Amino acid sequence: MTTKKYRARIWNPVTKTKDDLGYYTTPEERDLVVAQARHERSQGKVPKIIEDKTRGGELFVTFAERTLLDRKRRVAPATWTNYQSMLRTWIVPYFGEMKLRDIRSRDIDRWFNHVLPEGSPSNGQRYAVLSLIMRRAVVMEEINSNPCVLEGVSASKSKRRPTWSIKDFHVLVEAAANDQERALLWVLAGSGCRIGEALALNVEDVDFKYGDITVKSHVVGTTMVEGTKAHADQVRHLALLPQALEAIQIHLASSRRMLDEPLFSHSRGGRMHYDTARRTFNSIRASRGLEKFNLHDIRHLALTEFGKTGATLAEIMQRGGHSDMRTALRYQHASRERDRVLVAKMTDAFS
């Protein structure tokens, strides 16, 4: 009987070929070697194979890379990218060359209090990523206990967001420079969709007969991703406020777009990216002294008003595309007709 071997290779940017690192009996061993080789190459070293395979002897960098690869299947792409960025920028430079069993609580205390930028609101998230990795090391029986024991550190700590009002929203709409900007604001407020979902819309995704939009993709940076942020295969039909439909009609009348073209575009005609939308929004809010508000606050306003109509939890979750309470959603299906009825109740509030 032939035993399957797993080949480890790493891309060499100099030779434009893949360097062969050998064959291994398990995918884990192969991934370990590849992760270590990538780290060593980033440090200007010649890749080498780790030989210390005793309990806790694995280098932090290789274990961390494999941990995040495992996590990739269970989080949104943007979240995983954020994990990777924090790991490589703030965690690996300090702990990367240490063996798992050599990392002590005092090392983490020193890193958190003397290496991370003082007062940064992202420090809690960086600590949470490190703790996630060390917790997995405990589960995998590499170490006995998690050395991340700092008190009062939480990734969820953040400043309380300002409370939007519909009046504030109208101030922004009036300050918009053109039909496209007004249409984007109204789509966000009139549907409660995420900004990435709004930017992924094509003209054909707007159904003027039913008065809704079909959300089936989202934009991450400059990349189109199938499904929504919470579900890779999710499709949502979101009824729009009449004001939003009118704003879209005015926008399309002035832009004359084809059905398969992006609903919102940048100055060169391609699909609008998140950074462009954010800069546009920042310019609008600054012109009216509303710098404390951000794009995501419009979604929060929309779903808050939707909740005031008497919508059930399942209906709010369906409209917002939330990933929690999936079991409840399977038994409480929200229909397109019910969605339109509830949105009709919001119309007077935004008038």
C-alpha positions as CSV (number, residue, x, y, z in Angstrom):
1,M,0.0,0.0,0.0
2,T,1.4,3.4,-1.0
3,T,1.4,6.1,1.6
4,K,0.4,9.6,0.2
5,K,3.1,12.2,0.5
6,Y,2.5,16.0,0.7
7,R,4.9,18.1,-1.2
8,A,6.1,21.4,0.3
9,R,7.0,24.2,-2.1
10,I,7.5,28.0,-1.8
11,W,7.6,30.7,-4.5
12,N,11.0,32.2,-5.2
13,P,10.5,35.8,-6.5
14,V,14.1,35.9,-7.8
15,T,14.0,32.8,-10.0
16,K,10.2,33.0,-10.7
17,T,9.9,29.4,-9.8
18,K,8.8,27.3,-6.8
19,D,11.6,26.0,-4.5
20,D,11.1,22.4,-3.4
21,L,11.2,21.8,0.3
22,G,10.6,18.1,0.3
23,Y,7.8,15.6,0.9
24,Y,5.9,15.1,4.2
25,T,3.5,12.5,5.6
26,T,0.8,15.0,6.7
27,P,-0.6,18.3,5.5
28,E,0.2,19.8,8.9
29,E,3.9,19.0,8.5
30,R,4.0,20.4,5.0
31,D,2.2,23.6,6.2
32,L,4.6,23.9,9.0
33,V,7.7,23.8,6.8
34,V,6.1,26.3,4.2
35,A,5.2,28.8,6.9
36,Q,8.6,28.7,8.5
37,A,10.3,29.1,5.0
38,R,8.1,32.1,4.2
39,H,9.0,33.7,7.5
40,E,12.8,33.1,7.1
41,R,12.7,34.4,3.5
42,S,10.9,37.6,4.7
43,Q,13.8,38.0,7.1
44,G,16.4,37.6,4.3
45,K,17.4,34.2,5.5
46,V,17.7,30.9,3.5
47,P,14.6,28.7,4.3
48,K,15.3,25.8,6.5
49,I,13.3,22.9,8.0
50,I,12.3,23.0,11.7
51,E,13.7,19.9,13.5
52,D,12.4,20.5,17.1
53,K,9.2,18.5,17.1
54,T,9.0,17.9,20.8
55,R,6.0,19.2,22.8
56,G,5.9,23.0,22.6
57,G,9.0,23.1,20.5
58,E,7.4,24.6,17.4
59,L,8.2,28.2,16.6
60,F,5.4,30.6,17.3
61,V,5.4,31.9,13.7
62,T,4.6,28.6,12.1
63,F,2.0,27.6,14.6
64,A,0.4,31.0,14.3
65,E,0.2,30.8,10.5
66,R,-1.4,27.4,10.6
67,T,-3.9,28.6,13.3
68,L,-5.0,31.5,11.1
69,L,-5.3,29.2,8.0
70,D,-7.6,27.0,10.1
71,R,-9.6,30.1,11.2
72,K,-9.9,31.3,7.6
73,R,-12.7,28.9,6.9
74,R,-14.9,30.3,9.7
75,V,-14.6,34.1,9.4
76,A,-15.4,36.7,6.8
77,P,-12.6,37.4,4.3
78,A,-12.1,41.0,5.6
79,T,-11.8,39.7,9.2
80,W,-9.2,37.1,8.2
81,T,-7.2,39.7,6.3
82,N,-7.3,41.9,9.4
83,Y,-6.0,39.0,11.5
84,Q,-3.2,38.4,9.1
85,S,-2.2,42.1,9.1
86,M,-2.1,42.3,12.9
87,L,-0.1,39.0,13.2
88,R,2.6,40.0,10.7
89,T,2.9,43.7,11.7
90,W,2.6,43.5,15.5
91,I,2.9,39.9,16.8
92,V,5.3,37.9,14.7
93,P,8.2,40.5,14.9
94,Y,8.2,40.0,18.7
95,F,7.2,36.4,19.2
96,G,8.0,34.8,15.8
97,E,11.3,33.2,16.7
98,M,10.3,32.0,20.1
99,K,9.2,28.4,20.8
100,L,5.6,28.1,22.1
101,R,6.7,26.6,25.4
102,D,9.1,29.6,26.0
103,I,6.4,32.3,25.8
104,R,5.6,33.5,29.3
105,S,3.0,35.9,30.7
106,R,5.8,38.4,31.4
107,D,6.8,38.4,27.7
108,I,3.2,39.2,26.8
109,D,3.0,41.9,29.4
110,R,6.2,43.5,28.1
111,W,4.9,43.3,24.5
112,F,1.5,44.8,25.3
113,N,2.8,47.6,27.5
114,H,6.1,48.5,25.8
115,V,5.9,47.4,22.1
116,L,2.3,48.2,21.1
117,P,1.6,51.9,20.5
118,E,0.3,53.4,23.7
119,G,-3.4,54.2,23.7
120,S,-4.1,52.6,20.3
121,P,-7.8,51.4,20.1
122,S,-6.6,48.4,18.1
123,N,-4.4,47.0,20.9
124,G,-7.3,45.0,22.3
125,Q,-7.8,43.3,18.9
126,R,-4.0,42.6,18.6
127,Y,-4.1,41.0,22.0
128,A,-7.2,39.0,21.1
129,V,-5.4,37.5,18.1
130,L,-2.4,36.5,20.2
131,S,-4.7,35.0,22.8
132,L,-6.6,33.0,20.1
133,I,-3.3,31.5,18.9
134,M,-2.2,30.6,22.4
135,R,-5.6,29.1,23.3
136,R,-5.3,26.8,20.3
137,A,-1.8,25.8,21.5
138,V,-3.4,24.7,24.8
139,V,-6.1,22.7,22.9
140,M,-3.4,21.0,20.7
141,E,-1.5,20.1,23.9
142,E,1.5,22.1,22.9
143,I,1.5,24.1,26.2
144,N,-0.3,23.6,29.5
145,S,-2.0,27.0,29.9
146,N,-2.6,30.2,28.0
147,P,-0.1,32.8,29.0
148,C,-2.4,35.7,27.9
149,V,-3.7,36.6,31.4
150,L,-3.6,40.4,31.3
151,E,-6.6,42.0,33.1
152,G,-8.8,44.6,31.6
153,V,-7.9,43.9,28.0
154,S,-10.7,43.3,25.5
155,A,-11.0,43.4,21.7
156,S,-14.6,44.6,22.1
157,K,-13.8,47.8,24.0
158,S,-14.5,50.9,21.9
159,K,-15.8,54.3,22.3
160,R,-19.6,54.6,22.3
161,R,-20.8,55.6,18.9
162,P,-22.8,58.8,18.5
163,T,-26.5,58.3,17.9
164,W,-27.7,59.2,14.5
165,S,-31.0,60.9,13.8
166,I,-33.1,61.0,10.6
167,K,-32.6,64.7,10.7
168,D,-28.8,64.2,10.5
169,F,-29.3,61.9,7.6
170,H,-31.3,64.5,5.7
171,V,-28.5,67.0,6.3
172,L,-26.1,64.7,4.6
173,V,-28.4,64.0,1.6
174,E,-28.7,67.8,1.1
175,A,-25.0,68.2,1.2
176,A,-24.3,65.5,-1.4
177,A,-22.6,66.9,-4.5
178,N,-24.4,64.8,-7.2
179,D,-27.1,62.3,-8.0
180,Q,-24.9,59.3,-7.4
181,E,-23.8,60.4,-3.9
182,R,-27.5,61.0,-3.0
183,A,-28.5,57.6,-4.4
184,L,-25.8,55.8,-2.4
185,L,-26.8,57.5,0.8
186,W,-30.5,56.5,0.2
187,V,-29.6,52.9,-0.7
188,L,-27.8,52.5,2.6
189,A,-30.5,54.1,4.6
190,G,-33.4,52.6,2.6
191,S,-32.1,49.0,2.8
192,G,-29.8,48.6,5.8
193,C,-27.3,46.8,3.6
194,R,-23.6,47.0,4.3
195,I,-21.5,49.5,2.2
196,G,-19.6,46.6,0.6
197,E,-23.0,45.1,-0.5
198,A,-24.2,48.4,-1.9
199,L,-21.0,48.9,-3.9
200,A,-21.4,45.4,-5.4
201,L,-24.8,46.2,-6.9
202,N,-25.3,46.2,-10.6
203,V,-28.1,48.1,-12.3
204,E,-29.9,44.9,-12.9
205,D,-30.0,44.2,-9.2
206,V,-32.5,47.0,-8.7
207,D,-36.1,45.7,-9.3
208,F,-38.4,48.7,-9.8
209,K,-41.4,46.5,-10.2
210,Y,-41.0,44.9,-6.7
211,G,-39.3,48.0,-5.3
212,D,-36.3,46.2,-4.0
213,I,-32.6,45.3,-4.5
214,T,-31.0,41.9,-4.7
215,V,-27.9,41.6,-2.6
216,K,-25.9,38.6,-3.6
217,S,-22.3,39.8,-3.6
218,H,-20.1,42.3,-1.7
219,V,-16.9,44.2,-2.3
220,V,-13.8,43.7,-0.1
221,G,-11.2,46.4,-1.0
222,T,-11.3,46.2,-4.8
223,T,-12.4,42.6,-5.0
224,M,-15.9,41.3,-5.7
225,V,-16.8,38.4,-3.5
226,E,-19.8,36.1,-4.0
227,G,-22.4,36.0,-1.2
228,T,-22.7,38.4,1.7
229,K,-20.2,39.1,4.5
230,A,-21.9,36.6,6.8
231,H,-22.8,33.9,4.4
232,A,-21.0,32.8,1.2
233,D,-24.2,31.6,-0.4
234,Q,-26.7,34.1,0.9
235,V,-29.0,36.1,-1.3
236,R,-31.2,38.9,0.2
237,H,-34.1,40.8,-1.4
238,L,-34.3,44.1,0.4
239,A,-37.3,46.3,-0.1
240,L,-36.4,50.0,-0.5
241,L,-37.9,53.2,0.8
242,P,-39.7,55.1,-2.0
243,Q,-37.2,57.9,-1.5
244,A,-34.3,55.5,-2.3
245,L,-36.0,54.2,-5.4
246,E,-36.6,57.7,-6.6
247,A,-32.9,58.6,-5.9
248,I,-31.8,55.6,-7.9
249,Q,-34.0,56.5,-10.9
250,I,-32.7,60.1,-10.9
251,H,-29.1,58.7,-10.7
252,L,-29.7,56.3,-13.6
253,A,-31.4,58.9,-15.7
254,S,-28.3,61.1,-15.6
255,S,-25.7,58.3,-15.9
256,R,-27.4,56.1,-18.5
257,R,-25.9,52.8,-17.3
258,M,-26.4,49.4,-18.9
259,L,-28.0,46.6,-16.8
260,D,-24.7,44.7,-16.2
261,E,-22.8,47.8,-15.2
262,P,-22.1,48.8,-11.6
263,L,-24.8,50.9,-10.0
264,F,-22.1,53.1,-8.3
265,S,-18.9,53.9,-10.2
266,H,-15.7,55.9,-9.7
267,S,-14.5,58.7,-11.9
268,R,-13.1,56.3,-14.5
269,G,-16.3,54.4,-14.9
270,G,-15.3,51.2,-13.0
271,R,-17.0,49.9,-9.9
272,M,-16.6,52.3,-6.9
273,H,-14.2,51.0,-4.3
274,Y,-14.7,51.3,-0.5
275,D,-11.9,53.9,-0.2
276,T,-13.6,56.1,-2.7
277,A,-17.0,55.8,-1.0
278,R,-15.4,56.5,2.4
279,R,-13.5,59.6,1.1
280,T,-16.7,60.9,-0.6
281,F,-18.7,60.3,2.6
282,N,-16.0,62.0,4.7
283,S,-16.1,65.1,2.4
284,I,-19.9,65.3,2.8
285,R,-20.0,64.9,6.6
286,A,-17.1,67.5,7.0
287,S,-19.1,70.1,5.0
288,R,-21.9,69.8,7.7
289,G,-19.8,69.4,10.8
290,L,-20.7,65.7,11.3
291,E,-17.2,64.3,11.5
292,K,-18.1,61.9,14.3
293,F,-20.3,59.8,12.1
294,N,-19.1,57.1,9.7
295,L,-20.6,55.1,6.8
296,H,-21.5,52.1,9.0
297,D,-23.7,54.4,11.1
298,I,-26.2,54.7,8.3
299,R,-26.7,51.0,8.3
300,H,-27.2,51.2,12.1
301,L,-29.8,54.0,11.7
302,A,-31.7,52.0,9.0
303,L,-31.9,48.8,11.0
304,T,-32.9,50.7,14.2
305,E,-35.8,52.4,12.4
306,F,-36.7,49.1,10.8
307,G,-36.9,47.6,14.3
308,K,-39.2,50.3,15.4
309,T,-41.9,49.1,12.9
310,G,-42.6,46.0,15.0
311,A,-40.5,43.6,12.9
312,T,-39.6,40.3,14.6
313,L,-36.0,39.4,15.5
314,A,-35.9,37.0,12.6
315,E,-37.0,39.7,10.2
316,I,-34.4,42.2,11.4
317,M,-31.7,39.5,11.1
318,Q,-32.9,38.6,7.6
319,R,-32.8,42.2,6.5
320,G,-29.5,42.9,8.1
321,G,-27.9,39.7,6.9
322,H,-26.8,38.8,10.4
323,S,-25.2,35.4,11.1
324,D,-26.4,34.8,14.6
325,M,-29.6,32.9,15.5
326,R,-29.5,30.9,12.3
327,T,-31.8,28.2,13.8
328,A,-34.5,30.8,14.6
329,L,-34.3,32.1,11.0
330,R,-34.9,28.6,9.6
331,Y,-38.2,28.5,11.3
332,Q,-39.2,32.2,10.9
333,H,-38.8,32.9,7.2
334,A,-39.1,36.6,6.1
335,S,-40.8,37.0,2.8
336,R,-40.4,39.8,0.2
337,E,-44.0,40.9,0.7
338,R,-43.6,41.1,4.5
339,D,-40.3,43.1,4.0
340,R,-42.2,45.6,1.8
341,V,-45.0,46.0,4.3
342,L,-42.5,46.8,7.1
343,V,-40.5,49.2,4.9
344,A,-43.8,51.0,4.1
345,K,-44.1,51.8,7.8
346,M,-40.7,53.5,7.7
347,T,-41.7,55.9,4.9
348,D,-43.3,58.5,7.0
349,A,-40.3,58.6,9.4
350,F,-37.9,59.5,6.5
351,S,-40.3,62.0,4.9
